[in-house]
Amino acid sequence: MSRPDGPHGLVVVDKAGGMTSHDVVSRTRRILGTRKVGHAGTLDPMATGVLVLGVGRATRLLGHLQLSDKTYDATIRLGASTTTDDAEGEVLTTSFVAASEDDVRTALAGFVGELDQVPSAVSAIKVDGRRAYDRVRAGEQVELASRRVTIHELVVHDVRRTNHTRREMSDVDLTLHCSTGTYVRAVARDLGEQLGTGGHLTALRRTTVGPFALDVARTLEQLEAEPGVVPIAVAARAAFASVDLDESQALDVRVGRKLDLELGSPGPVALFAPDGTFLALYEQAGPQARAVAVFV
């Protein structure tokens, strides 16, 4: 049974492997005793790491947090392609890996910057109202349009030969910092295609979502032992540029009026009352600031 006025804020979870993002949301609802829980961007069941949840009124922050950059640690296996572009899919092709470590590093350097990326066919993108992965599982052929994404930085830590199912392959450990909407599985797939070997993802750990990193994330077991949320005001200051208002401005913001105010950032910007209450997200619109979302 939900509390009449439950907690409002964010929970940063260190998701375990084998769980869907919805599994995490469902368990968090039980732990916190409220139905109003959502997540800011999914993580595949195979993946681990930072999953940001919104609770209560803070669920309205999630759409804005989804636009944040993300950082991942990943391992790509060269020498085989799969139906899902990761280790959970069926193997489609295998190939001898003739590419040297220098070849791999040079190819990956070409992924840095803006690029048009075709998402994996088993992504959560909706096609005519249905998730792409549902269509694939139903036996449909799914072709997704490319999307413009940005990989800000890609660091290769190791390239090593490995024996897998009696075949010699190459594993590549890397870290990449990328824009929202970037599919690391697609990087693995495209690297394998470029090198002519096939490639898929064998490990993925998200280490940051915007300002939230693993150092503030808790496992579900830790959350169950000590339930709690990051208060919405604290979360808003951490996630967005902020402006503290005077009492007159705060009264206008409470009803969503435009302000004659230079925010100093294109937005969204978090606005706070003199007593520290988080009021709204605003964005600059010419000489004025206008409401994106009001939270009081």
C-alpha positions in Angstrom: 0.0 0.0 0.0 1.4 3.4 -1.0 2.1 6.1 1.5 -0.2 9.1 1.2 2.8 11.3 0.6 5.9 9.1 0.3 9.5 10.2 -0.3 10.5 12.5 -3.1 14.0 12.3 -4.5 16.5 10.1 -6.4 17.9 6.7 -5.7 21.2 5.8 -7.4 21.3 2.0 -7.7 24.3 -0.2 -8.6 22.4 -2.7 -10.7 23.4 -6.3 -10.6 23.7 -8.4 -13.7 20.7 -10.6 -14.7 18.1 -8.0 -13.7 16.0 -5.8 -16.0 15.6 -2.1 -15.2 12.0 -2.8 -14.5 13.0 -5.5 -12.0 15.0 -2.8 -10.1 12.0 -0.4 -10.2 9.7 -3.1 -8.9 11.9 -4.0 -6.0 12.5 -0.4 -5.1 8.8 0.2 -5.0 8.5 -2.5 -2.4 11.5 -1.3 -0.4 10.3 2.3 -0.2 6.6 1.5 0.0 5.5 3.7 -2.9 4.3 3.0 -6.4 5.7 6.2 -7.9 9.2 5.1 -9.0 10.7 5.3 -12.4 14.2 5.1 -14.0 16.3 7.5 -16.1 17.3 5.2 -19.0 17.4 1.5 -19.1 20.3 -0.9 -18.6 20.3 -4.3 -20.4 19.9 -7.3 -18.1 23.6 -8.3 -18.8 24.8 -4.8 -17.8 25.7 -3.6 -14.3 26.2 -0.3 -12.7 24.6 3.1 -12.3 20.8 3.2 -12.7 19.2 6.5 -11.5 15.7 6.1 -10.1 13.2 8.9 -9.4 10.8 8.6 -6.5 7.6 10.7 -6.0 7.7 14.1 -7.6 11.3 13.5 -8.6 10.1 11.1 -11.3 9.5 14.3 -13.3 13.2 15.0 -13.2 14.0 11.7 -15.1 13.2 12.9 -18.6 15.8 15.7 -18.2 18.4 13.3 -16.6 18.0 11.0 -19.6 19.7 13.6 -21.7 22.9 13.4 -19.6 26.1 12.0 -20.8 27.1 8.5 -19.6 30.3 6.6 -19.0 30.8 2.8 -19.5 33.5 0.2 -18.9 33.1 -2.5 -21.5 34.6 -5.6 -23.0 34.3 -6.3 -26.7 35.0 -9.8 -28.1 36.3 -9.9 -31.7 35.9 -13.1 -33.7 32.1 -13.7 -33.5 28.9 -11.8 -34.2 25.6 -12.5 -32.4 21.9 -11.9 -32.9 21.8 -9.4 -30.1 25.3 -7.8 -30.5 26.1 -9.1 -27.0 26.9 -12.4 -25.3 23.2 -13.2 -24.6 22.5 -13.7 -28.3 23.0 -16.7 -30.6 26.2 -16.8 -32.6 25.7 -15.8 -36.2 29.3 -15.9 -37.6 32.8 -16.7 -36.4 36.0 -15.6 -38.0 39.8 -15.7 -37.4 41.0 -12.5 -35.9 43.9 -11.3 -38.1 43.7 -7.7 -36.7 46.7 -6.7 -34.6 46.4 -4.7 -31.4 47.5 -1.6 -33.4 44.7 -2.3 -35.9 42.1 -2.5 -33.1 43.3 0.7 -31.4 43.4 2.6 -34.7 39.9 1.4 -35.6 38.5 2.4 -32.2 40.1 5.9 -32.5 37.8 6.5 -35.5 34.7 6.1 -33.3 35.6 9.2 -31.3 33.5 12.3 -32.2 30.1 12.6 -33.8 28.9 9.6 -35.8 25.7 8.1 -37.3 25.0 4.9 -35.4 22.4 2.3 -36.2 21.0 1.0 -32.8 21.0 -2.7 -32.1 17.9 -4.4 -33.4 17.1 -5.7 -29.9 17.1 -2.2 -28.4 14.1 -0.7 -26.5 13.4 1.7 -29.3 9.7 1.7 -30.3 8.8 0.8 -33.9 5.1 1.5 -34.7 4.3 1.4 -31.0 6.2 -1.8 -30.1 9.7 -2.3 -28.7 12.2 -3.3 -31.3 13.3 -6.3 -29.2 9.7 -7.6 -28.9 9.5 -7.5 -32.7 12.8 -9.4 -33.1 11.7 -12.0 -30.6 8.5 -12.5 -32.6 10.6 -13.3 -35.6 10.2 -10.0 -37.4 13.0 -8.4 -39.4 13.7 -5.0 -37.8 15.7 -2.2 -39.4 16.3 0.9 -37.4 17.3 4.3 -38.7 20.7 5.6 -37.8 21.0 8.2 -35.0 23.5 11.0 -34.5 25.5 10.3 -31.3 28.7 11.5 -29.8 31.5 9.6 -28.2 33.5 12.2 -26.3 36.3 9.9 -25.3 37.3 6.3 -25.8 40.2 4.8 -23.9 41.5 1.3 -24.8 42.9 -0.4 -21.7 43.9 -3.8 -23.1 43.7 -6.0 -26.2 44.4 -9.6 -25.6 44.0 -13.0 -27.3 41.6 -15.4 -25.6 40.4 -18.9 -26.3 36.6 -19.2 -26.4 34.7 -22.4 -27.4 38.0 -23.7 -28.7 38.5 -20.7 -31.0 41.1 -18.0 -30.6 39.5 -14.6 -30.4 40.5 -11.1 -29.1 39.0 -9.3 -26.1 39.2 -5.5 -25.9 38.7 -3.7 -22.6 37.8 -0.1 -22.9 36.1 2.9 -21.3 33.9 5.3 -23.2 32.2 8.6 -22.3 29.3 9.2 -24.7 26.1 11.1 -25.3 22.7 9.7 -24.4 21.4 7.3 -27.0 24.7 5.8 -27.7 24.6 1.9 -27.9 27.9 0.3 -26.8 26.6 -3.0 -28.3 26.5 -1.2 -31.6 30.1 0.0 -31.2 31.1 -3.7 -30.7 29.1 -4.8 -33.7 30.5 -2.0 -35.9 34.1 -2.5 -34.8 33.8 -6.2 -35.7 32.4 -5.4 -39.1 35.1 -2.8 -39.8 37.8 -5.3 -38.9 36.1 -8.1 -40.8 36.0 -10.4 -37.8 32.5 -9.9 -36.3 32.2 -8.5 -32.7 29.9 -8.5 -29.7 29.8 -7.2 -26.2 30.7 -9.5 -23.3 30.6 -7.1 -20.4 29.2 -3.7 -19.7 29.2 -1.6 -16.6 27.8 1.9 -16.5 30.0 4.0 -14.2 28.3 7.5 -14.5 25.0 9.0 -15.5 25.4 12.8 -15.6 26.8 13.8 -12.1 25.9 10.5 -10.5 28.7 7.9 -10.3 29.3 4.5 -8.6 30.7 6.1 -5.5 27.2 7.2 -4.5 25.4 4.1 -5.9 24.0 1.4 -3.6 23.1 -2.1 -4.3 19.5 -3.2 -3.8 20.6 -5.2 -0.8 22.1 -2.0 0.7 19.0 -0.1 0.0 16.9 -2.8 1.6 19.0 -2.7 4.7 18.9 1.1 4.9 16.1 2.6 2.8 16.4 6.2 1.8 16.5 8.7 -1.1 18.6 11.7 -2.1 16.2 14.6 -1.3 14.8 16.2 -4.4 16.5 19.6 -3.6 19.9 17.9 -3.2 19.4 15.9 -6.4 18.4 19.0 -8.4 21.4 20.9 -7.3 23.7 18.0 -8.2 22.1 17.4 -11.6 21.5 20.9 -12.9 22.9 24.4 -12.8 21.1 26.3 -10.1 19.8 29.8 -9.2 18.6 31.1 -5.8 15.7 33.4 -6.0 14.3 36.2 -3.9 10.8 35.9 -2.3 9.1 37.9 -5.1 10.7 35.7 -7.8 9.8 32.6 -5.9 6.1 33.5 -5.8 6.1 34.0 -9.6 7.9 30.6 -10.1 5.4 28.8 -7.9 2.7 29.6 -10.5 4.9 29.1 -13.5 5.3 32.8 -14.6 8.1 33.9 -16.8 10.9 35.8 -15.1 13.0 38.7 -16.2 16.1 36.9 -15.3 19.4 35.8 -16.9 20.0 32.2 -15.8 23.6 32.1 -17.0 23.0 28.7 -18.6 20.8 27.5 -21.5 19.0 25.1 -19.2 17.3 23.5 -17.8 18.3 25.3 -14.6 17.0 24.5 -11.1 15.4 27.4 -9.2 15.3 27.5 -5.4 13.3 29.6 -3.0 15.1 31.6 -0.3 14.5 28.8 2.2 16.2 26.2 -0.1 13.0 24.6 -1.4 13.4 23.3 -5.0 10.8 25.0 -7.1 11.2 24.4 -10.8 13.3 23.8 -13.8 13.5 26.9 -16.1 15.3 27.6 -19.4 16.4 30.8 -21.0 14.0 32.2 -23.7 15.6 35.4 -24.9 15.8 38.0 -22.1 13.4 36.0 -20.0 13.4 32.6 -18.3 10.4 30.3 -18.8 9.2 27.2 -17.0 10.1 23.7 -18.1 8.6 22.0 -15.1 7.3 23.3 -11.8 7.6 21.0 -8.8 5.6 22.8 -6.1 
